[in-house]
Amino acid sequence: MSSIEELREVRLAKLEKLKEKGIDPYPSTTFATHTVLKAIEDFDMLSESQEIVTLDGRVMSIRAQGALIFLNFFDGTGNFQALLKNEENTKDAFELFLDTVDIGDFIEMSGTLFVTKTGQKTIQVGAWRMLTKTLLPLPEKWHGLQDADERFRKRYLDLLGNEEIRDYFVKKSKFWKTARDFFTDKDFLEVETPTLEITTGGAEARPFKTHHNDFDIDVFLRISVGELWQKRLMAGGFPRTFEIGKVYRNEGTSPDHLQEFTNLECYSAFMNLDQGKALVRDLYIKLATEVFGKTEFTTRGHTFDLGNEWGEIDYVSEVEKQTGVNVLDATEKEMEEALQKLGVKYDGKNRERMMDSLWKYCRKNISGPVFLVNHPKVVAPLSKENKEDSRKTEMFQVIIAGSEIGRAHAELNDPIDQAKRFEIQNKLIAEGDEEAMMPDTEFVEMLEHGMPPVFGFGFGERFFSFLLDKPIRDTQMFPLMKPQEK
């Protein structure tokens, strides 16, 4: 088999042959009258009228049989067959095709539509021209790109050769459109908030840090979709807002985690947690049915049905049931000993991190869908205090297939309480906790001016990857890659 460089040299020679004949191998103008999809939809009318049709596409296969050349081409809307005959009026076009066209080239074909004896809808080409002469071959049709790193690095080839993967992103687009329509229909205003922040708020994660040259200050890429900004909008008189956007977390990579991903966050004044639960359940069912046509899924070894009634589990009770540790009463030493006994890896030895690590050990055993409720205050610095137990908060998380697929809060609007919780987070930062939430004094000042009772909820593209049962990296068009070593 010829090397890639040898194949490239052959194609360069064909490129020169086109130029020698005065043919531009990379024209900027095309004259297609139909897409492939439209040609298929209107086939009967077009074939009966024998109207001249012009189609553009990438050559995906070539089969030469004496005086006939059959080729299959693809334009992004569908595949179609073309036939070029070596007849008196097409002899030059036939020979030029044989001499210069390779699989992967983009060409334009004009002719009439007909059905072959085998029932294949086809365009009989009277004239053709080169649109893009390719210099490198496509991957072998039946095997495609096998190496995962190569697939992500050359995603354009992966997408071209794999209809299933292309369908991921058609579904993903519909997923976010469905979410956008859901909130718009419920009178939520779509907004845009800053992605560069002086202090990161709305989540606990290690941020990416950069420098703003004009202001000569360090800034951070946001780790939430404008939580503290959207709450400011609540104080500013907007009753319902939502945003779909990118967030960035400078953390590890796993089947469920990446450093850059898309989230949606919504906020509603005067909505309580029970109303919020109904909203979230309706949203998830709509996303599942509109995008996948079902509510029952199997993923990560769990089977769940979003159409079932969603139960509730208590954070503290569930951890104690699975580990024997009451995280509200246990000492840090007791939690550390429990984690070591369970063989759980964890970062940081403060109470918050160890409590969270114990919960993450437990959640993998829960198929859901359920609402996790009554989180300890230390792991929920932006939620209202539980009126029945001041050590807990008013919030919930959606648990599906052993993972957290959405988080909601009865948002804290007591400025004094908020300031105290920021002080606790500041202490954690001073102790070296890189995921603790940065205090925001201007946010506290906003609360002193007054923010109404607010329900806030957020979820991300992890939910889509769960419904598809694929690692989240597979469901991103162009995941971040390390540069190739030269």
DRENLOVO-888554 format. One record per residue (C-alpha): residue number from 1; x, y, z. Coordinates in pm, 1 decimal. Layout:
// DRENLOVO-888554
[NUM, [X, Y, Z]]
...
This chain:
// DRENLOVO-888554
[1, [0.0, 0.0, 0.0]]
[2, [125.9, 345.3, -89.4]]
[3, [225.0, 579.3, 188.3]]
[4, [20.5, 889.2, 263.2]]
[5, [294.7, 1104.2, 114.7]]
[6, [296.6, 898.8, -207.5]]
[7, [-82.4, 929.8, -235.2]]
[8, [-51.0, 1302.1, -180.7]]
[9, [203.1, 1330.1, -464.1]]
[10, [-37.9, 1152.4, -699.0]]
[11, [-314.2, 1395.3, -608.7]]
[12, [-84.2, 1693.9, -650.4]]
[13, [-17.8, 1573.7, -1005.1]]
[14, [-392.9, 1562.2, -1069.7]]
[15, [-422.5, 1912.4, -927.7]]
[16, [-161.4, 2034.2, -1174.5]]
[17, [-341.6, 1861.9, -1460.3]]
[18, [-658.1, 2058.3, -1375.0]]
[19, [-463.0, 2383.3, -1368.7]]
[20, [-293.8, 2303.3, -1701.5]]
[21, [-639.6, 2274.7, -1856.8]]
[22, [-730.4, 2615.4, -1718.2]]
[23, [-962.7, 2468.5, -1454.8]]
[24, [-979.8, 2634.0, -1111.6]]
[25, [-966.3, 2343.6, -860.7]]
[26, [-1100.4, 2567.0, -582.4]]
[27, [-1373.8, 2790.7, -730.8]]
[28, [-1566.2, 3021.0, -501.3]]
[29, [-1898.5, 3000.7, -684.5]]
[30, [-2133.8, 2703.2, -705.6]]
[31, [-2457.1, 2663.0, -900.1]]
[32, [-2650.2, 2386.8, -722.3]]
[33, [-3023.3, 2394.6, -793.0]]
[34, [-3113.6, 2147.0, -519.2]]
[35, [-2970.7, 1983.8, -211.5]]
[36, [-2962.6, 1604.9, -220.1]]
[37, [-3248.3, 1593.7, 29.9]]
[38, [-3459.9, 1824.0, -187.4]]
[39, [-3375.7, 1623.8, -499.9]]
[40, [-3493.0, 1307.2, -325.8]]
[41, [-3812.8, 1472.8, -203.2]]
[42, [-3893.2, 1612.3, -551.6]]
[43, [-3753.7, 1314.8, -742.6]]
[44, [-4071.4, 1201.8, -916.7]]
[45, [-4150.3, 1549.4, -1048.9]]
[46, [-3790.6, 1619.1, -1156.6]]
[47, [-3739.3, 1282.8, -1326.9]]
[48, [-4069.4, 1303.4, -1512.2]]
[49, [-4001.7, 1656.5, -1639.8]]
[50, [-3637.2, 1573.3, -1726.6]]
[51, [-3542.3, 1912.9, -1588.1]]
[52, [-3168.4, 1973.6, -1566.9]]
[53, [-3065.1, 1945.2, -1201.7]]
[54, [-2734.1, 2058.0, -1052.2]]
[55, [-2610.6, 1889.9, -735.1]]
[56, [-2296.6, 1945.5, -526.3]]
[57, [-2129.5, 1698.0, -294.5]]
[58, [-1824.1, 1508.0, -174.2]]
[59, [-1737.4, 1191.4, -363.5]]
[60, [-1765.2, 900.0, -120.8]]
[61, [-1712.6, 609.0, -360.5]]
[62, [-1622.8, 551.6, -727.0]]
[63, [-1695.9, 239.1, -931.1]]
[64, [-1574.6, 239.1, -1293.5]]
[65, [-1715.4, -28.0, -1527.5]]
[66, [-1581.4, 16.8, -1879.3]]
[67, [-1776.0, 302.1, -2034.4]]
[68, [-1964.0, 372.4, -1709.3]]
[69, [-1862.8, 543.3, -1388.0]]
[70, [-2091.0, 513.3, -1085.3]]
[71, [-2020.0, 732.2, -786.8]]
[72, [-2185.6, 802.4, -455.7]]
[73, [-2169.6, 1154.4, -318.0]]
[74, [-2276.5, 1328.4, 2.5]]
[75, [-2369.0, 1693.3, 56.8]]
[76, [-2453.2, 1692.2, 427.7]]
[77, [-2827.5, 1650.6, 367.0]]
[78, [-2807.7, 1303.3, 213.4]]
[79, [-2633.4, 1056.0, -15.2]]
[80, [-2704.4, 1019.5, -386.1]]
[81, [-2579.3, 820.2, -681.6]]
[82, [-2441.4, 966.7, -1003.7]]
[83, [-2374.2, 800.0, -1339.1]]
[84, [-2127.4, 929.9, -1595.1]]
[85, [-2126.6, 762.4, -1937.6]]
[86, [-1846.8, 761.6, -2196.2]]
[87, [-2063.1, 884.4, -2481.7]]
[88, [-1985.8, 1118.6, -2768.3]]
[89, [-2121.4, 1429.6, -2595.4]]
[90, [-1965.1, 1347.6, -2256.8]]
[91, [-1636.0, 1188.2, -2367.7]]
[92, [-1417.2, 1477.3, -2249.5]]
[93, [-1595.0, 1500.0, -1914.1]]
[94, [-1563.2, 1121.1, -1871.4]]
[95, [-1189.3, 1115.8, -1937.6]]
[96, [-1121.5, 1422.3, -1722.2]]
[97, [-1308.9, 1258.2, -1438.2]]
[98, [-1099.2, 941.4, -1464.0]]
[99, [-779.1, 1146.1, -1477.9]]
[100, [-842.3, 1390.8, -1194.4]]
[101, [-1116.6, 1286.1, -949.6]]
[102, [-1053.8, 1096.3, -625.4]]
[103, [-1270.4, 984.6, -338.5]]
[104, [-1305.1, 1281.4, -104.9]]
[105, [-1314.4, 1548.6, -378.1]]
[106, [-1603.5, 1792.9, -388.8]]
[107, [-1762.9, 1816.2, -732.4]]
[108, [-2065.8, 1970.8, -898.0]]
[109, [-2278.6, 1765.8, -1141.4]]
[110, [-2552.3, 1869.3, -1381.3]]
[111, [-2789.7, 1626.1, -1548.9]]
[112, [-3127.9, 1456.6, -1537.2]]
[113, [-3270.7, 1222.9, -1275.5]]
[114, [-3374.9, 863.4, -1344.2]]
[115, [-3411.4, 525.4, -1172.3]]
[116, [-3166.9, 246.0, -1256.9]]
[117, [-3274.8, -112.1, -1328.5]]
[118, [-3189.0, -194.5, -966.9]]
[119, [-3423.2, 79.6, -842.1]]
[120, [-3152.6, 328.8, -746.2]]
[121, [-3236.9, 698.1, -777.7]]
[122, [-2957.2, 849.5, -985.0]]
[123, [-2844.4, 1162.8, -1164.6]]
[124, [-2709.0, 1099.1, -1516.9]]
[125, [-2428.4, 1351.5, -1544.2]]
[126, [-2398.1, 1558.7, -1858.7]]
[127, [-2137.0, 1794.3, -1716.8]]
[128, [-1933.7, 1820.3, -1400.8]]
[129, [-1669.7, 2046.9, -1249.5]]
[130, [-1428.2, 2035.1, -960.3]]
[131, [-1520.2, 2232.8, -648.7]]
[132, [-1240.4, 2119.9, -415.5]]
[133, [-950.3, 1896.5, -510.2]]
[134, [-836.8, 1705.0, -203.1]]
[135, [-473.0, 1619.5, -141.2]]
[136, [-515.5, 1360.3, 136.0]]
[137, [-739.9, 1050.6, 130.5]]
[138, [-1036.5, 983.3, 355.5]]
[139, [-1012.1, 702.3, 614.2]]
[140, [-1089.8, 355.8, 482.3]]
[141, [-1470.8, 334.3, 458.1]]
[142, [-1542.9, 28.1, 669.6]]
[143, [-1300.9, 94.3, 955.0]]
[144, [-1282.5, 473.3, 981.7]]
[145, [-1068.5, 622.5, 1254.1]]
[146, [-1008.5, 360.7, 1523.1]]
[147, [-773.0, 544.7, 1758.8]]
[148, [-969.0, 760.0, 2007.7]]
[149, [-708.8, 1036.2, 2010.7]]
[150, [-707.0, 1046.3, 1630.4]]
[151, [-1088.3, 1054.6, 1621.9]]
[152, [-1103.9, 1362.9, 1842.5]]
[153, [-809.6, 1535.7, 1676.2]]
[154, [-956.2, 1480.1, 1327.1]]
[155, [-1318.4, 1504.8, 1428.9]]
[156, [-1415.7, 1628.3, 1081.1]]
[157, [-1318.0, 1288.9, 937.5]]
[158, [-1485.4, 1105.3, 1223.8]]
[159, [-1809.3, 1293.6, 1158.4]]
[160, [-1790.7, 1239.6, 783.7]]
[161, [-1745.2, 865.8, 812.8]]
[162, [-1980.9, 790.4, 1098.5]]
[163, [-2349.1, 876.5, 1067.5]]
[164, [-2416.4, 771.2, 1428.1]]
[165, [-2169.9, 1029.4, 1559.8]]
[166, [-2314.9, 1300.5, 1334.1]]
[167, [-2652.4, 1214.1, 1482.8]]
[168, [-2514.7, 1281.6, 1834.9]]
[169, [-2478.9, 1646.5, 1745.1]]
[170, [-2810.4, 1673.8, 1566.2]]
[171, [-2968.6, 1543.6, 1886.6]]
[172, [-2755.6, 1773.5, 2101.2]]
[173, [-2867.8, 2078.3, 1904.7]]
[174, [-3228.8, 1969.1, 1948.2]]
[175, [-3163.1, 1910.2, 2319.9]]
[176, [-3063.2, 2272.2, 2381.2]]
[177, [-3332.0, 2407.2, 2148.6]]
[178, [-3592.3, 2209.4, 2342.8]]
[179, [-3458.4, 2345.8, 2671.5]]
[180, [-3458.3, 2701.7, 2534.1]]
[181, [-3816.2, 2666.6, 2406.2]]
[182, [-3927.7, 2514.4, 2738.7]]
[183, [-3813.3, 2813.7, 2941.2]]
[184, [-3916.1, 3074.0, 2685.7]]
[185, [-4267.2, 2926.0, 2678.5]]
[186, [-4280.5, 2968.3, 3056.9]]
[187, [-4194.7, 3339.6, 3032.8]]
[188, [-3828.3, 3312.1, 3131.1]]
[189, [-3611.9, 3580.9, 2971.3]]
[190, [-3293.9, 3453.9, 2807.1]]
[191, [-2995.0, 3661.5, 2921.6]]
[192, [-2619.1, 3682.1, 2881.5]]
[193, [-2390.2, 3734.7, 3179.6]]
[194, [-2010.5, 3778.1, 3205.6]]
[195, [-1774.6, 3488.6, 3141.2]]
[196, [-1477.2, 3678.8, 3286.8]]
[197, [-1515.7, 3746.6, 3658.8]]
[198, [-1312.4, 3909.2, 3932.8]]
[199, [-1442.5, 3648.7, 4178.1]]
[200, [-1592.6, 3316.1, 4073.0]]
[201, [-1932.0, 3246.1, 4223.5]]
[202, [-2218.0, 3001.2, 4202.1]]
[203, [-2022.0, 2678.5, 4242.1]]
[204, [-1729.5, 2518.7, 4418.4]]
[205, [-1456.5, 2442.1, 4166.6]]
[206, [-1099.6, 2530.4, 4077.6]]
[207, [-1114.6, 2810.7, 3816.9]]
[208, [-896.8, 2901.7, 3521.7]]
[209, [-706.4, 3222.2, 3586.7]]
[210, [-590.0, 3479.2, 3333.6]]
[211, [-483.4, 3844.3, 3324.3]]
[212, [-673.1, 4148.0, 3195.6]]
[213, [-401.3, 4369.1, 3048.6]]
[214, [-605.8, 4687.0, 3013.6]]
[215, [-725.4, 4686.0, 3376.6]]
[216, [-403.2, 4516.8, 3496.2]]
[217, [-600.1, 4271.6, 3710.3]]
[218, [-629.3, 3894.6, 3734.2]]
[219, [-964.8, 3754.7, 3627.4]]
[220, [-1121.4, 3409.1, 3618.4]]
[221, [-1323.1, 3217.1, 3364.4]]
[222, [-1664.9, 3158.0, 3515.0]]
[223, [-1748.2, 2828.1, 3684.2]]
[224, [-2127.0, 2877.9, 3676.6]]
[225, [-2367.6, 3026.2, 3422.0]]
[226, [-2389.1, 3363.8, 3589.9]]
[227, [-2554.5, 3256.6, 3914.6]]
[228, [-2464.6, 3567.4, 4112.6]]
[229, [-2534.9, 3786.3, 3807.4]]
[230, [-2876.6, 3636.2, 3745.4]]
[231, [-2963.6, 3691.3, 4110.2]]
[232, [-2874.2, 4055.5, 4061.7]]
[233, [-3129.2, 4053.6, 3779.2]]
[234, [-3387.5, 3922.2, 4024.5]]
[235, [-3310.8, 4222.1, 4245.8]]
[236, [-3330.5, 4444.1, 3937.2]]
[237, [-3690.4, 4350.7, 3865.9]]
[238, [-3669.6, 4063.4, 3618.1]]
[239, [-3892.7, 3787.6, 3762.2]]
[240, [-3763.8, 3495.3, 3550.9]]
[241, [-3432.8, 3454.9, 3365.5]]
[242, [-3225.0, 3176.1, 3215.2]]
[243, [-2894.4, 3143.7, 3033.8]]
[244, [-2734.4, 2866.0, 2828.9]]
[245, [-2359.3, 2905.4, 2811.7]]
[246, [-2008.5, 2772.8, 2858.2]]
[247, [-1848.2, 2722.8, 3198.0]]
[248, [-1487.5, 2637.0, 3276.4]]
[249, [-1342.5, 2432.7, 3561.9]]
[250, [-972.7, 2362.7, 3595.1]]
[251, [-1021.2, 2010.7, 3723.0]]
[252, [-974.9, 1649.2, 3619.2]]
[253, [-1119.9, 1465.6, 3321.0]]
[254, [-1352.3, 1166.2, 3353.9]]
[255, [-1642.2, 1010.4, 3157.8]]
[256, [-1867.6, 1266.5, 3332.1]]
[257, [-1636.3, 1568.2, 3368.1]]
[258, [-1453.2, 1806.4, 3136.7]]
[259, [-1288.5, 2143.0, 3185.3]]
[260, [-1515.8, 2322.3, 2935.2]]
[261, [-1882.6, 2240.7, 2894.6]]
[262, [-2229.0, 2389.2, 2844.4]]
[263, [-2472.0, 2447.5, 3130.5]]
[264, [-2814.0, 2604.3, 3169.7]]
[265, [-2914.4, 2800.5, 3478.9]]
[266, [-3255.7, 2951.0, 3546.8]]
[267, [-3389.7, 3170.1, 3826.3]]
[268, [-3747.7, 3249.4, 3920.8]]
[269, [-3866.2, 3498.0, 4179.6]]
[270, [-4147.9, 3383.1, 4407.2]]
[271, [-4120.3, 3014.4, 4310.9]]
[272, [-4077.1, 2762.4, 4594.2]]
[273, [-3886.0, 2433.3, 4594.9]]
[274, [-4193.5, 2215.6, 4541.0]]
[275, [-4292.4, 2419.8, 4237.4]]
[276, [-3932.8, 2398.1, 4122.6]]
[277, [-3934.9, 2017.7, 4150.4]]
[278, [-4239.8, 2000.9, 3925.4]]
[279, [-4072.1, 2236.3, 3677.6]]
[280, [-3754.1, 2028.6, 3665.6]]
[281, [-3936.2, 1696.1, 3627.3]]
[282, [-4144.5, 1838.4, 3340.8]]
[283, [-3825.7, 1973.9, 3177.6]]
[284, [-3639.8, 1642.1, 3194.9]]
[285, [-3935.0, 1445.9, 3059.9]]
[286, [-3975.1, 1692.7, 2773.4]]
[287, [-3605.2, 1675.1, 2685.0]]
[288, [-3614.5, 1294.6, 2686.0]]
[289, [-3931.1, 1260.9, 2478.9]]
[290, [-3858.2, 1540.5, 2230.2]]
[291, [-3498.1, 1438.3, 2162.0]]
[292, [-3500.3, 1060.0, 2219.1]]
[293, [-3867.7, 967.6, 2194.3]]
[294, [-3871.8, 780.9, 2526.4]]
[295, [-3839.5, 822.9, 2901.8]]
[296, [-3674.7, 491.5, 2996.2]]
[297, [-3296.2, 465.6, 2962.7]]
[298, [-3006.7, 240.8, 3059.0]]
[299, [-2675.6, 413.0, 3123.3]]
[300, [-2363.7, 361.8, 3334.6]]
[301, [-2508.3, 27.8, 3447.8]]
[302, [-2830.4, 186.5, 3577.1]]
[303, [-3183.1, 169.3, 3436.2]]
[304, [-3423.2, 452.9, 3510.1]]
[305, [-3753.7, 592.3, 3384.2]]
[306, [-3801.4, 967.5, 3395.1]]
[307, [-4174.7, 916.5, 3353.5]]
[308, [-4203.9, 745.1, 3691.9]]
[309, [-4276.5, 930.7, 4013.5]]
[310, [-3958.7, 1088.0, 4148.4]]
[311, [-3888.1, 1004.4, 4510.7]]
[312, [-3681.6, 1194.0, 4769.6]]
[313, [-3382.0, 1085.8, 4973.2]]
[314, [-3228.3, 1271.4, 5265.3]]
[315, [-2859.3, 1356.9, 5229.3]]
[316, [-2759.1, 1283.4, 5590.1]]
[317, [-2974.1, 970.7, 5625.7]]
[318, [-2853.8, 821.3, 5297.7]]
[319, [-2485.6, 870.0, 5381.8]]
[320, [-2539.3, 719.9, 5726.5]]
[321, [-2732.0, 424.9, 5579.6]]
[322, [-2453.4, 342.3, 5334.2]]
[323, [-2144.7, 429.6, 5541.0]]
[324, [-2255.3, 435.3, 5903.5]]
[325, [-2138.5, 797.9, 5936.3]]
[326, [-2368.7, 1080.5, 6045.2]]
[327, [-2194.2, 1368.4, 5869.4]]
[328, [-2358.4, 1629.0, 6092.7]]
[329, [-2236.0, 1472.8, 6416.9]]
[330, [-1914.6, 1296.5, 6315.1]]
[331, [-1576.2, 1453.3, 6378.8]]
[332, [-1337.5, 1518.1, 6094.2]]
[333, [-1120.1, 1233.5, 6221.2]]
[334, [-1416.3, 994.0, 6212.3]]
[335, [-1500.4, 1096.3, 5857.1]]
[336, [-1138.9, 1055.9, 5751.5]]
[337, [-1124.8, 708.0, 5903.7]]
[338, [-1449.4, 612.3, 5727.1]]
[339, [-1316.5, 729.5, 5390.3]]
[340, [-995.7, 533.5, 5436.9]]
[341, [-1190.7, 222.8, 5537.1]]
[342, [-1412.7, 255.1, 5229.7]]
[343, [-1108.7, 305.9, 5007.8]]
[344, [-1233.5, 643.3, 4882.1]]
[345, [-979.3, 883.2, 4731.1]]
[346, [-1039.1, 1243.0, 4832.1]]
[347, [-873.8, 1584.2, 4814.1]]
[348, [-846.2, 1803.3, 5121.5]]
[349, [-905.5, 1709.1, 5482.4]]
[350, [-1149.7, 1980.3, 5579.9]]
[351, [-1502.3, 1892.4, 5684.4]]
[352, [-1666.9, 2006.1, 5363.1]]
[353, [-1445.6, 1803.3, 5131.1]]
[354, [-1468.8, 1484.1, 5335.7]]
[355, [-1845.8, 1518.0, 5370.3]]
[356, [-1878.2, 1561.2, 4995.2]]
[357, [-1649.9, 1262.8, 4930.8]]
[358, [-1863.3, 1038.7, 5151.7]]
[359, [-2174.6, 1144.7, 4962.1]]
[360, [-2010.8, 1083.0, 4623.8]]
[361, [-1926.4, 731.1, 4739.3]]
[362, [-2294.5, 675.7, 4816.7]]
[363, [-2455.8, 829.7, 4509.7]]
[364, [-2310.5, 573.1, 4268.5]]
[365, [-2554.2, 318.6, 4412.6]]
[366, [-2865.5, 525.0, 4332.2]]
[367, [-3035.9, 476.4, 3993.9]]
[368, [-3306.7, 739.5, 4041.1]]
[369, [-3458.5, 956.4, 3930.6]]
[370, [-3480.1, 1100.9, 4281.5]]
[371, [-3445.3, 1437.7, 4448.6]]
[372, [-3163.1, 1452.6, 4703.0]]
[373, [-3271.1, 1695.5, 4977.1]]
[374, [-3159.2, 1850.2, 5307.4]]
[375, [-2794.3, 1911.6, 5224.3]]
[376, [-2571.2, 2020.5, 5513.3]]
[377, [-2509.3, 2394.2, 5515.0]]
[378, [-2134.0, 2355.4, 5476.4]]
[379, [-2173.7, 2207.9, 5124.9]]
[380, [-2441.6, 2457.4, 5016.1]]
[381, [-2312.8, 2812.2, 5083.0]]
[382, [-2579.3, 2980.1, 4865.3]]
[383, [-2894.1, 2801.6, 4988.7]]
[384, [-3147.5, 2910.5, 5246.8]]
[385, [-3124.9, 2755.2, 5589.8]]
[386, [-3363.4, 2468.8, 5666.1]]
[387, [-3616.9, 2602.0, 5918.7]]
[388, [-3642.9, 2266.3, 6096.1]]
[389, [-3267.8, 2208.8, 6129.0]]
[390, [-3029.6, 2505.5, 6101.3]]
[391, [-2744.2, 2271.1, 6004.9]]
[392, [-2921.4, 2187.8, 5676.3]]
[393, [-3037.3, 2386.6, 5375.7]]
[394, [-3332.6, 2412.5, 5140.3]]
[395, [-3208.8, 2269.2, 4812.2]]
[396, [-3225.0, 1958.4, 4598.9]]
[397, [-3018.0, 1772.5, 4345.9]]
[398, [-3144.2, 1542.5, 4073.1]]
[399, [-2979.6, 1200.8, 4105.3]]
[400, [-2981.5, 978.3, 3798.1]]
[401, [-2764.6, 673.6, 3725.3]]
[402, [-2539.4, 731.9, 4023.6]]
[403, [-2462.3, 1092.1, 3938.3]]
[404, [-2582.4, 1446.6, 4009.6]]
[405, [-2772.5, 1570.6, 3704.5]]
[406, [-2897.2, 1908.5, 3819.3]]
[407, [-2894.4, 2125.2, 4131.4]]
[408, [-3155.7, 2364.4, 4272.6]]
[409, [-3167.2, 2606.3, 4563.3]]
[410, [-3409.7, 2814.8, 4757.1]]
[411, [-3161.2, 3095.6, 4707.7]]
[412, [-3021.5, 3260.9, 5016.8]]
[413, [-3131.9, 3626.1, 5034.5]]
[414, [-3036.6, 3704.1, 5395.0]]
[415, [-2730.5, 3931.0, 5359.2]]
[416, [-2605.3, 3871.4, 5713.5]]
[417, [-2623.2, 3492.5, 5677.2]]
[418, [-2462.1, 3513.6, 5333.2]]
[419, [-2173.5, 3723.4, 5464.1]]
[420, [-2110.7, 3467.5, 5739.6]]
[421, [-2103.1, 3180.5, 5490.6]]
[422, [-1862.8, 3368.0, 5268.8]]
[423, [-1639.1, 3408.1, 5573.5]]
[424, [-1638.0, 3030.2, 5614.5]]
[425, [-1549.6, 2984.9, 5246.5]]
[426, [-1273.8, 3244.6, 5282.0]]
[427, [-1128.0, 3047.7, 5569.6]]
[428, [-1128.6, 2733.0, 5356.6]]
[429, [-942.7, 2922.3, 5083.6]]
[430, [-684.5, 3039.2, 5337.2]]
[431, [-637.2, 2677.1, 5441.6]]
[432, [-557.8, 2580.3, 5083.3]]
[433, [-896.0, 2463.6, 4953.0]]
[434, [-878.7, 2553.4, 4581.5]]
[435, [-1245.8, 2465.5, 4522.7]]
[436, [-1398.4, 2683.5, 4793.8]]
[437, [-1624.0, 2966.2, 4678.0]]
[438, [-1469.9, 3312.9, 4655.3]]
[439, [-1643.9, 3577.5, 4867.7]]
[440, [-1825.3, 3852.4, 4674.9]]
[441, [-1882.6, 4161.4, 4888.2]]
[442, [-2071.1, 4340.5, 4610.3]]
[443, [-2314.7, 4049.5, 4595.7]]
[444, [-2375.8, 4082.9, 4970.1]]
[445, [-2434.6, 4455.9, 4917.8]]
[446, [-2697.0, 4368.7, 4655.5]]
[447, [-2869.6, 4144.0, 4907.9]]
[448, [-2874.3, 4432.3, 5155.3]]
[449, [-3067.5, 4633.3, 4898.2]]
[450, [-3304.0, 4336.1, 4878.0]]
[451, [-3360.4, 4029.8, 4659.8]]
[452, [-3701.3, 3854.3, 4648.4]]
[453, [-3743.0, 3485.3, 4735.0]]
[454, [-3585.8, 3303.7, 4439.9]]
[455, [-3576.2, 2947.2, 4309.6]]
[456, [-3259.4, 2869.3, 4114.7]]
[457, [-3175.0, 2560.8, 3912.9]]
[458, [-2892.3, 2449.0, 3686.5]]
[459, [-2797.7, 2146.2, 3480.5]]
[460, [-2555.9, 2073.1, 3200.9]]
[461, [-2467.4, 1869.4, 2898.5]]
[462, [-2378.2, 1578.9, 3126.1]]
[463, [-2752.1, 1503.2, 3125.9]]
[464, [-2744.0, 1472.7, 2746.9]]
[465, [-2443.8, 1238.1, 2761.0]]
[466, [-2627.7, 1024.3, 3017.2]]
[467, [-2936.2, 992.3, 2798.9]]
[468, [-2710.1, 898.7, 2507.5]]
[469, [-2508.2, 666.2, 2735.1]]
[470, [-2178.0, 802.3, 2610.4]]
[471, [-1882.9, 962.6, 2790.4]]
[472, [-1925.6, 1340.0, 2786.9]]
[473, [-1605.1, 1376.5, 2583.7]]
[474, [-1766.1, 1179.1, 2298.7]]
[475, [-2058.7, 1421.0, 2289.9]]
[476, [-1846.0, 1731.6, 2240.7]]
[477, [-1766.6, 1823.3, 1881.8]]
[478, [-1410.2, 1934.3, 1950.5]]
[479, [-1287.9, 1835.0, 2298.5]]
[480, [-965.0, 1993.5, 2414.7]]
[481, [-658.4, 1797.5, 2304.0]]
[482, [-294.7, 1816.6, 2403.0]]
[483, [-75.2, 1939.0, 2116.2]]
[484, [81.3, 1657.0, 1918.2]]
[485, [449.2, 1599.5, 1984.4]]
[486, [660.1, 1675.2, 1680.3]]
